Amino acid sequence: MLKSLQIKNMTAFSDAVFEFVPGLNVIMGENITGKSHVLKMGYCILHSLHQLSVKQTLKQTDIFDASAIHQRFSKLLTEKVLNVFKPDALGNLIQSNENLPSEIKAEITKEDHSQLITFSFRKNDHQLMLDKFKKMDIHMPLFIPTNEVLTMLPEFPELYEKHYMSIDETYYDLCKALRIPLLKKIPDELKRTVDSLEDVLGGKIVVQKTGHAYIQFSDHKQLEISLIAEGLRKLSTLIYLLRNGTISKGCTIFWDEAENNLNPKYMIKIANALFSLVQSDIQVVIVTHSLFLMKELSLLSEISSGNASCRFFNCRPDKNNIIVDYGDLLEDLPSVASLHEALRQDDREQEFYQNQ
């Protein structure tokens, strides 16, 4: 799991620190405050760490060579950052001060073990300069991007593997995760979450070997996934990843704009599902602009009375930096852009009616 992440002199950040909880982490703020970049950097680090273990399992050479492992992880992480952020050059991720390096520090935990991973890069570097690092076997992280991928599933993975594409690699990774076969038995602690989401969907999500997906309803009727509302495709994605074991105890989910294309009625279902996941020892880090979802998650946090850890982060611009405020409830934050604009809208509405 991702315990903390410090980003210095990269994209929107001069120096920002995020101290995450093992449960639900909600990141909010105005546009262009680097929220998605926090998710992507955390994902890149965890994914590369997981891939190192997988590649070493498949390829036993140099397994005890610390220098070879160090170099391999540096290469994996560099490639992942480039493929997820999609800059023309690594140095383009550096913030305004090009004379200073970008520096990243992350603390990763698994059960009772933890480690610091630190790395940096300068304007003309082609590879990250890895400082502190040690191999750690962790669960595969999951990144759910803003747009749904189920309709892309039949063709996109093969196209991405054969051609240069400007679409970032989180879409490809998610497609690969959706191609994993279903579990014979869902873990008991996750089955209730799956059942509640399938009740909302009205059926079960089926993905064929070809990648074509459809909804199987209880009356045996089928409906192609392209004919389902986009918000429900996101629900379908979450259900299938639970059913095939990609989402499991100990993993970290990064979800960018979890509320995208969802009616508030379904946001409530998503909020409850997220809390069910964190109670099953799954870490969740989401970005949202929805005041409704923020308030619903904060309410659930209060109702849980500490049974599920939750933390809210607000990113706000301050000159050439992003200030990060955080609290365990929405009301703990000194300011929230979405709430501020909602109140301003109320003021404009009242002013309009008063002048009639």
VOPAKOL-31802 format. One line per 2 residues: their letters; for each residue x, y, z of C-alpha. Coordinates in Angstrom, 2 decimals. Layout:
BEGIN
A> X Y Z  ...
// end
This chain:
BEGIN
ML> 0.00 0.00 0.00  1.01 3.61 -0.48
KS> 1.63 5.23 2.90  3.02 8.59 1.75
LQ> 4.08 10.44 -1.38  6.20 13.58 -1.62
IK> 6.48 15.38 -4.97  9.02 18.17 -5.42
NM> 9.41 20.37 -8.50  7.22 18.22 -10.74
TA> 4.28 19.40 -12.86  2.04 21.54 -10.60
FS> 3.97 20.89 -7.38  6.89 22.78 -5.84
DA> 6.81 20.61 -2.73  3.74 18.66 -1.64
VF> 3.31 15.77 0.76  0.40 13.33 0.87
EF> 0.09 11.14 3.97  -2.36 8.41 2.99
VP> -4.44 6.12 5.20  -4.79 2.37 4.52
GL> -8.50 2.88 3.78  -10.20 5.54 1.63
NV> -8.31 8.62 0.41  -10.28 11.35 -1.38
IM> -8.37 14.01 -3.35  -10.20 17.14 -4.48
GE> -9.39 20.62 -5.74  -9.60 22.95 -8.70
NI> -8.55 21.97 -12.21  -4.81 22.07 -12.92
TG> -3.84 21.39 -9.31  -2.11 18.08 -10.05
KS> -4.67 15.69 -8.56  -4.48 13.13 -11.36
HV> -0.68 13.35 -11.31  -0.67 12.23 -7.68
LK> -2.69 9.15 -8.63  -0.50 8.43 -11.64
MG> 2.79 8.74 -9.77  1.57 6.51 -6.94
YC> 0.37 3.99 -9.51  3.65 4.06 -11.46
IL> 5.68 3.29 -8.34  3.46 0.45 -7.10
HS> 3.02 -1.05 -10.57  6.77 -1.05 -11.25
LH> 7.47 -2.62 -7.87  4.92 -5.35 -8.60
QL> 6.27 -5.91 -12.11  9.80 -6.35 -10.77
SV> 8.62 -9.29 -8.68  6.67 -10.78 -11.59
KQ> 9.56 -10.44 -14.03  11.96 -11.99 -11.54
TL> 9.57 -14.87 -10.98  9.50 -15.54 -14.71
KQ> 13.20 -14.85 -15.25  15.46 -16.22 -12.53
TD> 18.71 -14.64 -13.76  20.35 -12.06 -11.50
IF> 17.77 -12.71 -8.78  20.37 -12.19 -6.04
DA> 22.32 -9.44 -7.82  21.40 -6.20 -5.99
SA> 22.91 -3.99 -8.69  21.00 -5.77 -11.47
IH> 17.75 -5.55 -9.51  18.37 -1.83 -8.89
QR> 18.98 -1.17 -12.59  15.99 -3.21 -13.65
FS> 13.64 -1.36 -11.31  15.00 2.01 -12.48
KL> 14.30 0.98 -16.09  10.81 -0.33 -15.27
LT> 9.89 2.81 -13.35  11.24 5.15 -16.05
EK> 9.27 3.35 -18.75  6.12 3.37 -16.64
VL> 6.34 7.10 -15.87  6.86 7.90 -19.56
NV> 4.02 5.62 -20.68  1.54 6.85 -18.06
FK> 2.28 10.59 -18.10  3.06 10.63 -21.85
PD> 5.50 13.59 -21.95  7.62 14.07 -25.07
AL> 10.63 13.93 -22.75  11.14 13.04 -19.10
GN> 12.40 16.55 -18.33  9.08 18.06 -19.43
LI> 7.59 16.86 -16.15  9.81 19.30 -14.25
QS> 7.94 22.28 -12.85  8.92 25.90 -13.55
NE> 12.45 25.77 -12.07  14.36 23.79 -14.69
NL> 17.68 24.23 -12.86  16.52 21.99 -10.03
PS> 15.71 18.28 -10.30  12.31 16.76 -9.71
EI> 12.40 14.61 -6.59  9.95 11.91 -5.56
KA> 9.80 10.11 -2.24  7.30 7.34 -1.52
EI> 6.79 5.10 1.49  5.38 1.67 0.64
TK> 4.00 -0.74 3.22  2.97 -4.38 3.19
ED> 1.73 -5.84 6.46  4.49 -5.07 9.01
HS> 7.13 -4.13 6.42  7.79 -0.72 4.92
QL> 10.38 0.94 2.73  11.24 4.31 1.23
IT> 11.66 4.68 -2.52  13.34 7.90 -3.62
FS> 14.33 9.00 -7.11  14.94 12.16 -9.11
FR> 15.52 13.42 -12.64  16.86 16.56 -14.29
KN> 15.87 18.41 -17.44  18.02 16.41 -19.87
DH> 17.85 13.02 -18.16  16.53 10.04 -20.10
QL> 16.24 7.78 -17.06  15.25 8.28 -13.46
ML> 18.08 8.41 -10.92  17.07 5.85 -8.31
DK> 18.39 6.48 -4.81  16.71 4.44 -2.07
FK> 14.95 1.22 -3.02  14.65 -2.43 -2.08
KM> 12.66 -5.22 -3.67  9.24 -5.88 -2.12
DI> 6.54 -8.29 -3.26  3.27 -6.36 -3.37
HM> -0.18 -6.84 -4.85  -0.78 -5.52 -8.35
PL> -2.27 -2.01 -8.11  -5.22 -0.97 -10.24
FI> -5.83 2.35 -12.00  -9.34 3.20 -13.22
PT> -9.08 6.21 -15.57  -11.70 8.86 -16.20
NE> -13.23 7.18 -19.27  -14.64 3.66 -19.40
VL> -12.75 0.96 -21.34  -15.21 -1.90 -21.79
TM> -16.21 -0.74 -25.28  -12.49 -0.57 -26.23
LP> -11.72 -4.04 -24.91  -11.96 -6.13 -28.12
EF> -9.39 -4.17 -30.17  -7.45 -1.75 -27.96
PE> -4.91 -4.02 -26.19  -3.60 -5.46 -29.47
LY> -3.48 -2.02 -31.11  -1.57 -0.59 -28.14
EK> 0.99 -3.40 -28.28  1.67 -2.95 -32.01
HY> 1.42 0.82 -32.54  2.61 4.07 -30.97
MS> -0.42 5.66 -29.33  -0.97 8.89 -27.41
ID> -3.41 7.23 -24.99  -1.75 6.71 -21.63
ET> -0.92 3.21 -20.45  -3.46 3.10 -17.62
YY> -6.12 2.27 -20.24  -4.04 -0.62 -21.58
DL> -3.34 -1.94 -18.08  -7.03 -1.87 -17.20
CK> -7.94 -3.68 -20.42  -5.41 -6.40 -19.58
AL> -6.89 -6.73 -16.09  -10.37 -7.14 -17.61
RI> -9.11 -10.00 -19.80  -8.26 -12.11 -16.72
PL> -10.71 -15.05 -16.32  -13.26 -15.10 -13.52
LK> -12.58 -16.66 -10.14  -14.39 -19.90 -9.36
KI> -15.36 -18.42 -5.99  -15.42 -14.78 -4.88
PD> -13.96 -14.20 -1.38  -16.78 -14.00 1.17
EL> -15.77 -10.51 2.33  -16.21 -9.14 -1.22
KR> -19.29 -11.09 -2.31  -21.75 -8.71 -0.62
TV> -20.21 -5.77 -2.50  -20.51 -7.63 -5.81
DS> -24.12 -8.63 -5.10  -25.16 -5.08 -4.21
LE> -23.57 -3.64 -7.37  -25.14 -6.33 -9.55
DV> -28.53 -5.44 -8.07  -27.98 -1.89 -9.33
LG> -26.83 -3.16 -12.71  -29.76 -5.55 -12.99
GK> -27.59 -8.39 -14.24  -24.10 -9.82 -14.53
IV> -21.22 -8.53 -16.66  -19.80 -11.11 -19.08
VQ> -16.54 -10.66 -21.01  -15.87 -13.13 -23.82
KT> -12.40 -14.34 -24.83  -12.58 -11.93 -27.77
GH> -12.99 -9.02 -25.34  -16.61 -8.35 -26.28
AY> -18.67 -7.56 -23.18  -22.38 -7.67 -22.49
IQ> -24.83 -7.71 -19.59  -26.61 -10.99 -18.85
FS> -29.98 -10.31 -17.24  -31.91 -12.70 -15.00
DH> -34.48 -13.35 -17.76  -31.61 -14.62 -19.96
KQ> -31.69 -11.57 -22.19  -28.35 -10.05 -23.20
LE> -27.44 -6.44 -23.94  -24.20 -5.33 -25.57
IS> -22.04 -3.15 -23.34  -22.08 -0.40 -25.99
LI> -25.84 -0.03 -25.39  -25.40 0.48 -21.64
AE> -25.08 3.98 -20.16  -21.43 4.94 -19.64
GL> -21.85 5.34 -15.90  -23.14 1.77 -15.66
RK> -20.17 0.58 -17.69  -17.99 1.88 -14.86
LS> -20.06 -0.10 -12.37  -19.69 -3.13 -14.64
TL> -15.92 -2.66 -14.70  -15.73 -2.59 -10.91
IY> -17.92 -5.70 -10.64  -15.84 -7.68 -13.13
LL> -12.54 -6.75 -11.48  -13.94 -8.03 -8.19
RN> -15.18 -11.22 -9.85  -11.85 -12.01 -11.53
GT> -9.73 -11.33 -8.44  -7.89 -8.25 -9.71
IS> -9.36 -6.35 -6.78  -8.38 -8.35 -3.73
KG> -7.24 -7.92 -0.14  -4.06 -5.86 0.11
CT> -4.24 -4.12 -3.27  -4.45 -0.38 -3.97
IF> -7.04 1.10 -6.33  -6.46 4.50 -7.94
WD> -9.67 5.92 -9.45  -9.67 9.19 -11.38
EA> -12.99 11.08 -11.24  -14.96 8.19 -9.81
EN> -18.20 10.16 -10.24  -17.79 10.68 -13.99
NL> -21.08 10.06 -15.87  -22.82 8.82 -12.73
NP> -26.14 10.11 -11.45  -26.14 10.91 -7.69
KY> -28.39 7.87 -7.19  -25.52 5.66 -8.38
MI> -22.87 7.73 -6.61  -24.42 6.57 -3.34
KI> -23.94 2.96 -4.47  -20.33 3.66 -5.45
AN> -19.67 5.37 -2.11  -21.02 2.36 -0.21
AL> -19.01 -0.01 -2.40  -15.80 1.94 -1.72
FS> -16.37 1.71 2.02  -17.02 -2.02 1.71
LV> -13.71 -2.41 -0.12  -11.65 -0.56 2.49
QS> -13.24 -2.67 5.22  -11.82 -5.67 3.31
DI> -8.26 -4.26 3.61  -8.20 -2.67 0.16
QV> -6.69 0.80 -0.13  -8.60 3.24 -2.34
VI> -7.32 6.60 -3.63  -9.82 8.60 -5.68
VT> -10.02 12.03 -7.30  -13.40 13.74 -7.44
HS> -14.94 17.10 -8.36  -18.39 16.06 -7.14
LF> -19.53 17.84 -3.98  -22.32 15.26 -3.67
LM> -19.84 12.37 -3.60  -17.52 14.21 -1.20
KE> -20.37 14.79 1.26  -21.64 11.22 0.93
LS> -18.18 9.79 1.65  -17.71 12.14 4.60
LL> -21.11 11.09 5.97  -20.23 7.40 5.62
SE> -16.95 8.06 7.39  -18.83 9.55 10.35
IS> -21.35 6.70 10.37  -18.56 4.10 10.38
SG> -17.21 5.60 13.64  -13.63 4.74 12.78
NA> -14.28 1.24 11.41  -12.98 2.42 8.04
SC> -10.11 4.91 7.89  -10.79 7.88 5.63
RF> -8.86 11.02 4.71  -9.77 14.02 2.55
FN> -7.13 16.05 0.70  -7.77 19.45 -0.84
CR> -5.29 20.78 -3.41  -5.38 24.56 -3.75
PD> -3.13 26.85 -5.82  -0.88 29.31 -4.03
KN> 1.41 31.34 -6.32  3.73 28.77 -7.95
NI> 2.84 25.92 -5.64  -0.04 23.67 -4.65
IV> -0.96 23.67 -0.97  -2.37 20.38 0.33
DY> -4.82 20.51 3.25  -6.15 17.31 4.74
GD> -8.59 16.06 7.35  -10.53 12.96 8.32
LL> -13.84 14.61 7.38  -14.85 17.09 4.70
ED> -15.65 19.69 7.37  -12.06 19.48 8.66
LP> -10.76 21.20 5.51  -10.38 25.01 5.64
SV> -11.75 25.42 2.10  -13.16 23.24 -0.68
AS> -13.42 24.71 -4.18  -16.58 22.75 -5.10
LH> -18.34 23.82 -1.90  -17.23 27.43 -2.35
EA> -18.64 27.56 -5.89  -21.89 25.87 -4.80
LR> -22.37 28.57 -2.15  -21.60 31.31 -4.68
QD> -24.21 29.83 -7.00  -26.76 29.93 -4.17
DR> -25.90 33.58 -3.59  -26.42 34.41 -7.28
EQ> -29.74 32.57 -7.29  -30.98 34.42 -4.20
EF> -29.84 37.73 -5.63  -31.73 37.03 -8.86
YQ> -35.03 36.25 -7.09  -34.67 39.20 -4.72
NQ> -34.36 41.54 -7.70  -37.51 40.22 -9.41
// end
